[in-house]
Amino acid sequence: NYWSTNLQADHGEQIRFRFWLLAGEKQPLGTAVQGALARVQPLAGHLYAGRGPVRHEAGSLLRAELGEVLLTRLEPEGKGVAMTLLNPSDKAVEVKLGAGELRPARANRTSLSGEAGESLPVRDGEVQVSVAPRAWTRVAVYPG
């Protein structure tokens, strides 16, 4: 990657940068990472309209209550979706996934490579899953 600038790329001189880091209030690691990632690479998810008529101009795929857990990957899983979650904290976190455009009818925890694991209970279109401290987990959610 090369940009046209008035600074010759191979000028051979030393370049100095000066910057300051300002400490804010102490906060949980997951909250701090979510805040930083939102500024660096904001989550820009939208529904793919090419699989049928557009039902809504805007909507959420799922209602997710993640707490300190980070959603690191969202991908198709058959007729549903799979989410890879990371808990950076020192304690287990209970995650809730509820109905949006997709209403969960069944769900299961999988390995990170997608191999089916334990079945997760779905009650009234909501899935609850515990994510262990400092651990990854992958959850697949399917509509009815």
Secondary structure, 3 states (H helix, E strand, C coil): CCCCCCCCCCCCCCCCCCCCCCCCCCCCHHHHHHHHHHHHCCCCCCCCHHHCCCCCCCCCCEEEECCCCEEEEEEEECCEEEEEEEECCCCCEEEEEEECCCCEEEEEEECCCCCEEEEECEECCEEEEEECCCEEEEEEEEEC
